Structures are given as C-alpha cells and as structure tokens.
Amino acid sequence: MSNVQLLSESVVLTRLDKAIGWARKYSIFPYPFATACCAMEYMSLSMSPYDIDRFGALLPRFSPRQADLLMVIGTVNHKLAPVLKRVYEQMAEPKWVMAFGACAASGGFYDNYATVQGIDRIVPVDVYVAGCPPRPEAVLDGLMELQSRIAQQRHPLGSGV
C-alpha cells in the first residue's frame, strides 16, 4: 500500500473555512419572532416526529444577541416593522433570516394598509418557507436549504469585520 493511499484512508484533509462552514451549519441558534398562528407549527418542530434538534437548531434563543437565525413566524404589521428591524440589527454576524409562512413571505391574505407585504421590505431574507401555515416538513426543507448555503459560504478566519 502506498503512502498516499494510507494517508487518504486515515486522514481527512480540508480547508479551515470549509470545516468552519460544516460546524456552523449544524449549530444554528434560532430566534423565533413569532407573531401569529404559524407559531403553532413552529412549536411542533421540537416534537419527536420532526425533531429539529437533529439539524442542530432546537434551542431557541431569547435574545437576538445570542442568535444567528431570525425566524420570522407569521404576520408583521407596519407598527411592528421597526421592532423587527431592531431585532435584526442586534444580531451578530454571521446572521440569516427565514420567512416562515405566507404572511412573513408576502403578507399572505392580509392585503391591507396595516400589513407588511413581505418582510424582505424590512430585512434581507435568506430562505422562504411557503404555506399557510407551512407544514413542519417544509420548514425542515427550508432549514436544510439554509444549512447548505451556510456550508458553501466563505467563513473569514480573521477577527476583524
């Protein structure tokens, strides 16, 4: 057996930023910004049939400063929009946003003067989860899509921004 074969069977070689991306995608700290009925579907994600913990994203954070995934769950009205913006600004980098459900993504069936017609008018959105309310499987699909994007991003190794 050659040295190259022996090395390839016993050692994993990777770039450091790829290793950081792999680790980061399995350690997501969500901040649920729950405002409406979709919150019921969010709660079901922690139950055994769906088990969001196996994706490394179970324990919600109760401070945006401790979170890196902002899950906007439900309707956002114009009065609440500045609060959402402030929560997003309080999060440390890197940070991601999930629009959870039709109301967060597009205003849903609330096409009126009081409702924001999609949170992407307030904060940048990384992944959209469709549905009214979205099925837990759809949320897990959105989370896996986000994990794939996180793993493929460049992860700077320096401490500066």
The 8 nearest C-alpha neighbors of each residue, nearest first, counted from 0:
[[1, 4, 2, 5, 3, 6, 8, 7],
 [2, 0, 4, 3, 5, 6, 7, 8],
 [1, 3, 5, 4, 6, 0, 7, 8],
 [4, 2, 6, 1, 5, 7, 0, 8],
 [5, 3, 7, 1, 6, 2, 8, 0],
 [4, 6, 2, 8, 3, 7, 1, 9],
 [5, 7, 3, 9, 4, 8, 10, 2],
 [6, 8, 4, 5, 10, 9, 3, 11],
 [9, 7, 5, 6, 10, 4, 11, 3],
 [8, 10, 6, 7, 5, 11, 4, 12],
 [11, 9, 6, 7, 8, 12, 5, 13],
 [10, 12, 13, 9, 7, 8, 6, 14],
 [11, 13, 10, 14, 7, 15, 6, 18],
 [14, 12, 15, 11, 17, 18, 16, 10],
 [13, 15, 17, 16, 18, 12, 19, 20],
 [14, 16, 18, 17, 19, 13, 156, 20],
 [15, 17, 19, 154, 18, 14, 20, 153],
 [18, 16, 20, 14, 15, 19, 21, 13],
 [19, 17, 21, 15, 20, 16, 22, 14],
 [18, 20, 16, 22, 17, 21, 23, 15],
 [21, 19, 150, 17, 23, 18, 22, 24],
 [20, 22, 18, 150, 19, 24, 23, 17],
 [23, 21, 19, 20, 25, 24, 18, 26],
 [24, 22, 20, 26, 25, 21, 19, 27],
 [23, 25, 146, 21, 22, 26, 149, 150],
 [26, 24, 55, 23, 22, 54, 27, 21],
 [27, 25, 55, 23, 24, 56, 28, 22],
 [26, 28, 56, 55, 25, 29, 24, 67],
 [27, 29, 66, 67, 56, 68, 59, 60],
 [30, 28, 68, 59, 66, 69, 60, 31],
 [29, 31, 69, 60, 59, 66, 70, 68],
 [32, 30, 70, 33, 29, 69, 71, 59],
 [31, 33, 71, 72, 70, 30, 34, 69],
 [34, 32, 72, 31, 38, 35, 73, 71],
 [33, 35, 73, 74, 72, 32, 75, 38],
 [36, 34, 73, 37, 74, 38, 33, 72],
 [35, 37, 38, 39, 73, 34, 132, 40],
 [38, 36, 39, 40, 132, 73, 35, 72],
 [37, 39, 41, 36, 40, 33, 35, 72],
 [40, 38, 42, 37, 41, 36, 43, 35],
 [39, 41, 43, 37, 38, 42, 135, 44],
 [40, 42, 38, 39, 43, 44, 37, 135],
 [43, 41, 39, 40, 44, 45, 38, 46],
 [42, 44, 40, 46, 45, 41, 39, 135],
 [45, 43, 42, 49, 41, 46, 51, 50],
 [44, 46, 50, 43, 51, 42, 47, 49],
 [47, 45, 43, 50, 44, 48, 49, 42],
 [46, 48, 50, 49, 45, 44, 51, 43],
 [49, 47, 46, 50, 44, 45, 43, 51],
 [48, 50, 44, 47, 46, 51, 45, 135],
 [51, 49, 47, 45, 52, 46, 44, 48],
 [50, 52, 53, 57, 54, 44, 45, 49],
 [53, 51, 57, 55, 54, 50, 56, 45],
 [52, 54, 51, 55, 50, 56, 57, 25],
 [55, 53, 52, 51, 56, 25, 57, 143],
 [56, 54, 25, 26, 52, 53, 27, 57],
 [57, 55, 27, 52, 54, 28, 51, 58],
 [58, 56, 52, 51, 55, 59, 45, 28],
 [57, 59, 56, 60, 28, 29, 52, 55],
 [60, 58, 29, 30, 57, 28, 61, 31],
 [59, 61, 30, 62, 66, 29, 65, 28],
 [60, 62, 59, 30, 63, 65, 66, 31],
 [61, 63, 64, 65, 60, 66, 30, 90],
 [64, 62, 66, 90, 65, 89, 86, 30],
 [63, 65, 90, 62, 66, 89, 91, 67],
 [66, 64, 63, 62, 60, 67, 90, 28],
 [67, 65, 28, 63, 29, 30, 64, 68],
 [66, 68, 94, 28, 95, 29, 93, 27],
 [69, 67, 29, 95, 96, 94, 66, 28],
 [68, 70, 96, 30, 29, 71, 95, 97],
 [71, 69, 97, 31, 32, 72, 96, 30],
 [72, 70, 32, 98, 99, 69, 97, 33],
 [71, 73, 33, 99, 32, 37, 70, 38],
 [74, 72, 35, 34, 103, 102, 37, 33],
 [73, 75, 102, 103, 35, 34, 76, 106],
 [76, 74, 115, 114, 79, 80, 73, 103],
 [75, 77, 114, 115, 79, 113, 78, 80],
 [76, 78, 80, 79, 113, 115, 114, 75],
 [77, 79, 76, 80, 81, 113, 82, 75],
 [78, 80, 82, 76, 77, 81, 75, 83],
 [79, 81, 77, 83, 82, 78, 84, 76],
 [82, 80, 84, 83, 79, 85, 78, 77],
 [83, 81, 85, 79, 80, 84, 86, 78],
 [84, 82, 80, 86, 81, 85, 87, 79],
 [85, 83, 81, 87, 82, 86, 88, 121],
 [84, 86, 88, 82, 87, 83, 81, 89],
 [85, 87, 83, 89, 88, 84, 63, 82],
 [88, 86, 84, 85, 89, 90, 83, 122],
 [87, 89, 85, 86, 90, 84, 91, 63],
 [90, 88, 86, 87, 64, 63, 85, 91],
 [91, 89, 64, 63, 87, 88, 66, 67],
 [92, 90, 64, 93, 94, 89, 67, 66],
 [93, 91, 94, 90, 67, 95, 160, 66],
 [92, 94, 91, 67, 95, 90, 154, 68],
 [95, 93, 67, 92, 68, 91, 90, 96],
 [94, 96, 68, 125, 67, 69, 97, 93],
 [97, 95, 69, 124, 125, 68, 70, 98],
 [96, 98, 70, 126, 127, 99, 125, 124],
 [99, 97, 127, 103, 71, 104, 128, 100],
 [98, 100, 72, 128, 71, 97, 103, 127],
 [101, 99, 130, 129, 133, 128, 102, 103],
 [100, 102, 107, 104, 130, 103, 129, 131],
 [103, 101, 107, 106, 74, 73, 105, 104],
 [104, 102, 98, 73, 117, 74, 101, 100],
 [103, 105, 117, 101, 98, 102, 118, 100],
 [106, 104, 117, 116, 107, 102, 101, 103],
 [105, 107, 102, 116, 117, 109, 115, 103],
 [108, 106, 102, 101, 105, 109, 110, 103],
 [107, 109, 110, 106, 102, 101, 105, 111],
 [110, 108, 107, 106, 111, 114, 102, 116],
 [109, 111, 108, 106, 114, 107, 112, 116],
 [112, 110, 113, 109, 114, 115, 116, 106],
 [111, 113, 114, 110, 115, 77, 76, 109],
 [112, 114, 76, 111, 77, 115, 78, 109],
 [115, 113, 76, 77, 112, 111, 75, 116],
 [116, 114, 76, 117, 75, 77, 106, 118],
 [115, 117, 106, 105, 114, 118, 110, 104],
 [118, 116, 105, 104, 106, 119, 103, 115],
 [117, 119, 120, 121, 103, 122, 104, 115],
 [118, 120, 122, 123, 121, 117, 124, 104],
 [119, 121, 118, 117, 122, 123, 116, 115],
 [122, 120, 119, 118, 84, 80, 123, 83],
 [121, 123, 119, 118, 120, 124, 84, 87],
 [124, 122, 119, 125, 96, 121, 120, 118],
 [123, 125, 96, 119, 126, 97, 122, 98],
 [126, 124, 96, 97, 95, 123, 127, 145],
 [125, 127, 97, 124, 98, 141, 145, 128],
 [126, 128, 98, 97, 129, 104, 99, 141],
 [127, 129, 99, 100, 141, 138, 98, 137],
 [130, 128, 100, 101, 133, 127, 99, 131],
 [129, 131, 133, 132, 100, 101, 128, 134],
 [132, 130, 133, 101, 100, 129, 37, 102],
 [131, 133, 130, 37, 100, 134, 40, 101],
 [134, 132, 130, 131, 100, 129, 137, 135],
 [133, 135, 137, 136, 132, 138, 40, 130],
 [136, 134, 138, 137, 44, 139, 40, 133],
 [135, 137, 139, 134, 138, 140, 49, 133],
 [138, 136, 140, 134, 135, 139, 133, 141],
 [137, 139, 141, 135, 140, 136, 128, 142],
 [138, 140, 142, 136, 141, 137, 143, 135],
 [141, 139, 137, 143, 138, 142, 136, 144],
 [142, 140, 138, 144, 139, 143, 128, 137],
 [141, 143, 139, 145, 144, 140, 146, 138],
 [142, 144, 146, 140, 145, 141, 139, 147],
 [145, 143, 141, 147, 142, 146, 140, 148],
 [144, 146, 142, 148, 143, 147, 149, 141],
 [147, 145, 24, 143, 149, 148, 144, 142],
 [146, 148, 144, 150, 145, 149, 143, 151],
 [147, 149, 145, 151, 146, 150, 152, 144],
 [150, 148, 146, 152, 151, 147, 24, 145],
 [149, 151, 20, 147, 21, 148, 152, 24],
 [152, 150, 148, 149, 147, 153, 20, 17],
 [153, 151, 149, 150, 154, 148, 20, 17],
 [152, 154, 155, 16, 151, 20, 17, 150],
 [153, 155, 16, 152, 156, 20, 19, 17],
 [156, 154, 157, 153, 16, 158, 160, 159],
 [155, 157, 154, 158, 16, 15, 159, 19],
 [158, 156, 159, 155, 160, 154, 16, 15],
 [157, 159, 156, 160, 155, 154, 92, 93],
 [160, 158, 157, 156, 155, 92, 154, 93],
 [159, 158, 157, 155, 92, 156, 93, 91]]
